[in-house]
Amino acid sequence: AKRWLRSRREVLCSNRDDVMATSRDTVSRLRMYFVELLHSLGRYMNMRQRVVSTAVVFFKRFYLKRSFGEFDPRLAAPTILFLAAKVEETYQNAKYFRAAVERCKEVKELYSDFNLTMQAMLEFEFYVLEVMDFDLIVFHPYRPITRILEELKWNSRLKMAWSIANDSYRTDLCLEHPPTKIAVAVIYLSMVLSKDSSDKRDSFLSSVSKAGDNSADVADVMDICGRLLELYKYYSEVGKGGNLKPKDAIELLEKIKDGRSGDNPTDEKSNAPSPTEMTETVETETAETETVETETAESLSSLKSQSDRYANKPRQPRNSVHINISGKVKMEVC
């Protein structure tokens, strides 16, 4: 799974053709919309959360290399969910996915003018496998969360931690950080939201850091917490899935396709950012930090102070992240 980890800059620079045809905000909202679509289909088909999470990871990996203008996500989303179900050993026939998009109330309007056929799904599945180099290995943060909480005897936090972990798939964190770091950040954030004392939070982070992690790793945990809080703030202001309606998503997809084919008027095209402008925007976005509530700000500041203590320690390879709490739990994530 290490081969799929990208920097924030690399993730933001993906889907360049789609961004050129519309805007970065449009592409981000479409990504969020189709992640919500995968969750809606998963709920309708009574799938385990792990299957949906695997599908989201596959979806994000696929569109790291391909664009919405090339391949319609209305075909990609159910096909990738179909593939994820097989990978997680909960196979369902493709005909049930076709029926689901026609009957699920959150989804059916999006497919009102899109003919999803079993043949198209089965053929597209092979293309998805080719784009992902037949690499179907996915690690999730659920197991590390469970093991850490069991070791600390904090089982009462499991429900909240799992809920936050599920929300992490609505961001691009699964493309940027290994699951163990996400697990640590999720537990820490659950402590913040539960209003645990700063001493207790610092003690938890110190235990993780003393197990062999270094400043960059702890800084990553701080980044993950901040990104999740930004997601919650965004949802409170805009709504889930970028607050897109099915007809809005269809219009945006058509706009992207028209932009790629050169059908847009010249004055509309002139609004698209140049590659240089895109790079400058990415640099600006990666440098910006959202202002959060006082409690959150104090928590992230405390987390940063922890990272400063280990600034001079050598960094371990990313595929060898060890967490050892109280000397009893040892996990390795590749």
N, C-alpha and C positions, 0 to 999 in steps of 0.2 A: 504493500500500500504506500510505501515511502515514495515511489516513483510518481504518484499523483499529487504530492504536496507541492503547492506553489506559493510564491510570495503574494502579498496583497496587491502589489503593482501588476504582477502577471495576471491575476484574476481579473482586475479591473480593465486590463488591456485586451482581454478575450472578447469575442463577439464584435470585433472592430468593424466589420462590414455592416452589422446591424446598427451600431452606434453612428456610423457615417450616414446611414439612411434616415435615422431619426434623431435620437439623443441618448445619452447615457441613462438618464432618468427613465425613459421609456423602456429600455432594455431591462433595467433593474426591476421595474414594475412587472414586466412580462415574466421574468424569472420567478418572482414571488408569486405571481398569479398561478403559474403552472405547478409550483410546489404545493400550493393550496389545493389545486386540482387533484394531484396525486393523493393527498391526504383525504380528500372527499371521496374519491374512488375507493381508497383503501377501507374507509369506514363503511361505505355502502356494501362492499364485498366481504365485510367482517374479517379483514386481514389483520394479522399481528402487526404491532407497531414496527417491529424489526424489519418486516418485509417492506413497509412503506419507506422506512429510513434508508434501506438499501436501494430502493428505487430512486429516491431523491439523490443519493450519491451518484448513482449511474447517470441520472439525468444531467447533473452538473458536470460530470466528467465528459459526457458526450458533447455538451455545448461549450466546453473549454476548447474543443477542436473544431466544432462546426457551428453554424449560425442558424438563427430562426429563418432567415431568408432562404437558405438552402433547403432546410428540412423543417416542415411544418410541425410544431410541437404538439398539435392535435393528433398527429400520428405517433410521434415519438413518446409522449407521456404514457398512453395505455400500453404501448409495446414494451416500454422499459419496465413498467409495473408487472407485466406478464413475465418478462425475463427475470425480474427480481424474485417473483413468487417461485420460479423454478430453482433459482440459486439457493433460496432459503428453504427448499424442500417442502413447499406448500403449493404444488402445481395445481393450476386450474386451466381448463380448456380455453382457448382464445375466444370462443364464441361467447363466454360469459363476460369477457371484457367488452366485447362489442355491445352486448345487451346492457351492460352497466352504464356506458356513456349515453345510451338512449333513454334510460330510466332514472338515473340519479338526478334529482331535481337541481343540484348545484352545478351540474355539468351539461345536461342535455341541450340547453339553449346554445351552448358553444358549438355543438355538433349538428345544429339544425340544418346547415348547408354544407356539411362535410361528410362525405361518404367513407366511413371507416369500415374496411372489409377485413375478413380473416386473412385473405391472401396477402393484402398489403402489410398487415402486422407480421406475418410469418416471414415475408421477404425482408422487411425492414429490420427484423430481429437480427438477421445475419449481418446486416450492415452495421448495426450498433456494436455487435461483437467485434467486427473488424476494426472499427474506429477505436475501440477500447483495447485493441491488441489482445483480445480474448482474456484479459486480466479481470477476473470477477471477484477478487479477494477484497473484502470490505471489513474493516474493524470498526466497531461502535464503542461509545463510552459507557454503555450500560453495565457491562461486567466489571470494569474498574470501579465504577461508582458503587456497585453493590459490595464489592470486596473491601473497599476502603471504609464504607460505613459500617459494615459488619465488624471490622477490626476495631473501629473506634466505639462500637456499641451505640451508634447513632441511627439505628434502624427507623426511628420515627421520622427521619429526614428523607427517607427513600422516595416517598411519593413526590415531594416537591422537587428533589434533585432530578428524578426521571422526567418530570414535566418540563423543567428547564432544558434538559438534554434534548427532549423532543423539539423544543423551540429552536435549539441551535441549528437544526437542519433547515430552518427558514432563512438562515444566513449562509455565507460561503465559508464558514469556519471549518467544515469538513474537508475543504480543499486546501486549507492553510495550516492546520495544526493536527498532530496525531491525537487519537482519542483519549490517551491518558491525560494529556494536558487539559483537554476539554473537560474530562471527568473532574479533575482537581478544581478547575475554575467554576464548574457547575456547583460543586459542594460549597466552595467559598461563597458564591453568589447566594446560595440558599441560606447561608449564615447571615449574610447582609440583609436579605429580605426578612429573615426571622428576627432581626435586630439583636443578634448576639453581640456581646461586648467586643471591643476592638482587641482586647488582650486574648480572648478566645480565638478570634480569627487569626491574629498574628501567630499564636501558638500552633495552629493548624498549618499555616504556611511554612513556619519554621521547621516543623517536623518533616514536611515534604522536601524542603530545601536541603536539610542536613542529610538526607538520604542519598545525596550525590548530585542533585540538580544544581544548575548555576544561574547566574544573573539573567541570561537571555531566556531561560525557561520560565523563571518567575515573571519576567517582564511579559512573556507571552500569555501567562495566566491573567495578568492585569489587562492585557489587550482583549482577551476573550470576554472577560467580565464587562468591560466597557462596550464591546460590540453588542452583547446581549441586552444591555441596558438601553442602548440606542435603538435596538429592535423594538423593545417594549414602548419606548417613547414614540417611535414612529407609528406603531400600531394604535396607540392611544390618540394620536393626532390625525392619522390618515385612515387606518383600518387595515385588516388583514388582506393579504394579496394585493397590496398597493391600491386597494379600494377600486379595483377594476370590475366593470360589469362584463358579461360575455360579449355583448355587442362592441364594447370598447376594445376588448382584446382582439376581436376579429378585425376591427378597423386598423389597429396598430400593426397586426400581422400583414394586412394588405398593404399598408404604407411601407413596411420594410421590404416586401417583395417588389413593389413598384420602384422603390428607391434603388434596389439592386439591379433592376432591369433597365433603369434609365428612363422610366415613364414619368417621373416627377417633373414638374415645370422647373425651369432654371432658377427662378426666384426661391422656390422651396429648397432646392438643393444647396443654394448658397448659404443656408442656415446650418448645414451640417458642419461639424468641426473638422478641421484638417488633422492629419496624423500628428503634426507638431502640437496643435492645440490640445489634442487628446492626451498626449504625453504630459503636457504642462498641467492639465486638469487632474490627471492621476496623481502627479506629485503633490498638488495642492490638497487633494482629498485625503491622501495618506498622511499628510501632516496635520490635518485638522482634528480637533478633539471636541466632542459635544459637551456642553455644560450639563451636569446632572444634579440631582438633589443633594442637599448637604450631607446626608448620611452616606450616600454613594460616593461622593467626592472624598470624604474622609476615609472610606474603605479602600478606594483605589490608591489614595496617597499612602496609606499604610502598606499596601501591597508593593508600591514602588520603593518604599524605604527598605523593604525586605530584599528587593532585587539588588539594591545598591551594595548590600553587604557582601555580595558574591561576585562583584564586578570583575575581579582579577582571577577568578578560577577558570581553568581551561574548559572549553565546551565539549561535551560528549557528543558522539555521532547521533544524529536525529533518530536513527532506527534502534537506539539502545537507551530508551528512557526508563529509568528504574525508580520506583517509588517504594520506599520501605518505611512503614510507620510502626513504631514501637519494636522494630526489628523482627516483625512476624510476617509481614506481607511483602512479597516481591513480585512485581509484574514487569514483563517486557513487552513492548509494543513495537512492531515493525511497520 
